[in-house]
Amino acid sequence: MALVATLLASLAPSAARALPAMAPPEIVVAAGSTLAVNGDPGSGGAAVSLELAWPVEKRWAFGVGFFAQDLGTGLTPLHDPNTGADLGTVASLHRWAFGGEWRAAATLHESRRVRWLWGAGFGYGRQERDQRGTVNDAVSAVTASTGPTFVWRSAHGQALGAGVAWRQAFVDREADPDRPTRWVTATLEWRWQAVQKD
């Protein structure tokens, strides 16, 4: 036993040196809008997301992301209850989605200042419909997303990007056939990764 312990103790420092230090994650904050929503209401709206992506190889990164996306607000005409006069339109039904997912990204092209990425996500989300703040329909389901991103490196570990993503939500439409199952997001990104010192 003493011989085994001595051998393990002698191997530990060399094994630690052989293992590469894990690179810090890249923080990605994105904001934009949803488009081409296939449900009702489906006018689209604001979209935000937060992602932590760890590079595991020169071309690949894996991590976790969280998203919140406005899918649309319906409008209904408002009339005077006494005269019936048209008073304009007011917001009626509103729908949005939020959730989290595992993320993966592949670098398609890279130069000194520019990166082209293709990302994909797979996770779980919730979709809610409300009327003036009161939720009257909700469903949770598996969700998937994929799309390209253009990234321009700035300084001090920062970068700016623009991306388009297609999202599929595998929701049950039996209770509400107007629930959206797919939409597109277009976003601008701010990225930051701690610069490793030699």
N, C-alpha and C positions, 0 to 999 in steps of 0.2 A: 504493500500500500504506500509506503514511504517513497518507493521508486516511482510509482505512478503519479503521486502528488508532485514530486520534483519535476517529472517530465512535463506535466500539464502546466506547471508554473513557468517553465522555460519556454513553452510554446505560446503562451498567452500574449506576450508583447509582440511577437512576430505576426500572430494572427490578427491582432488589432491593427498593426500597421498595414496589413494586406487588405483590410476592409476599407473601402472608400468612405469618406465622410459624406453623410446625406446632405444634399443641397437644400437650402431653405426653400419654402414654398413660394410660388409667385401668387400674389394677391391680385385678383381681377374684380374690379367694380364696373358694372355696365348699366347703362340707362338708355332707353329708347322707346319704341312703340310696337304694338302688335298690329298685324295686318292679315288680310285674307282669312278671317275667322269664319268657319263654316256653320256657326250656330246662330241663334237669335236670343237676345241681341248679339250682334256680331260686328259692331262698328269699330272695334279695336280701342286701344287706349295706351296708357303708360305701361312700360315694362322695365323692371329692375332686377338685378341679380348680383350675387356675391359668390366668388369661387376661390378655393385654395388649391393650387396645382403643384405637385411635387415632380420635378424632373427626375426620371429614373434611368434615362439613357439619353444620348444626344438628341434623338429625334422624337422621344416620347415623354409624355407627362401624364400623371394620373392624380386625381383628387376628388374633392367633394364640392358641390354647388347648391345654392339655394336661390329660388326665384319667386317673384310675385308679378303677375301679368293681368292687366285689365283687358277683358275680352269685349266689352262694349256696354253701352247704355242705350236703352230704348226710349223713344220720345212719344208722348201722347198729347193730343190737342186738349186745351183747357177752355171750357166755355162758362160763361156767366150762368149760374143756376136759375136766375130770374128771367133774364132776357134771351139767353141762348147765344149771346154775342161771343165771337171768337176772341179769346184772351191770349192766344199764342200757344206755345207748346211747353210742356214740363217733362222732366225726367221721370220715367216709370220704372221698368225693370233694369237691373244692372247685374252683370256677371263678371267674375274674376276667378283666377286660378293661382295657386301657390303650392310650393312643395320643395323637396330636396332630391338630389340625384348624385350618383357616382359619375365622375367625369373622366374622359380620356381625350388627349389631343395629340395629333401627329404633325410634325413639322414637314410641310411639303417642299418649301424652299426657304433658304436663309442666306442673307448677305450681312454686311457689316451693320446696316441700319434697318433692314426690312426682314420680316418673317411672314410667310404664308402658312396658316394653320388650318387643319380640319379637325373639328371637335365633335364629340358625341357624348350623350348622357343617357342614363337609365336609372329611374328612381320611382318615387311615389308622390302623388300630388292630390290636392283637393280642389274641387270646383264648387263655387257657391253662387247662387242667384239671390238677390235681395231686392226689396222694393222700399225705397226711402230708408235704407239702413236696417230693415228687418229681413233676416234670412228666411226665405220660403222654399228653398230647394238646395240640397247639397249632396255631393257624391265624391267618393275617393277612389282612385284607380292608379294603375301603373302608367307611367309616362316615359316617353323617349324623345330625344332631340338630336339633331345633327346639322352641321353647316360649317361654312368657311369663315375665317377671320384674317384680316390684314392688320399687321402690327408694325408700327414704326418706333424704333428705339429712340429714346431721348437721352437723358443723362442721369447719373446717380441711381441706376437700377430701375428707372421709370420708363414707361412706354405708353403710347397711345394706339388705340385700335378701332376698327370698325368691323362689325360682323353681321351676318344674316343666318338665322337658324330656323329650321322647320321642326315643329313639335307635334307629336301625336299623343293624344290622351285616350286610353282604352277604357272609356266610361260606358256605363250601361245607359242606353237611350230609351229603354222601354217606358220608364216613368215619365220622362220628359224628352221627346224627340228633338227638341231645340237645343239640347246640350251640345256644345262644340266638341269635336273630336280631333280637329287639327287646325293649326294656325301658324303664322310666320312672325318672327320678331326681327326687327332691325335695330341695332344698338351701337352706341359709341362706348369705348372702354378706356379705363385708366388701369394700368398695370404697374406693379412694383414688386421687385425681388431684392432682398438684401444682397449687397455686393460682398462676395467672399474674398477675404484677404489671404494672400499666400503666406 
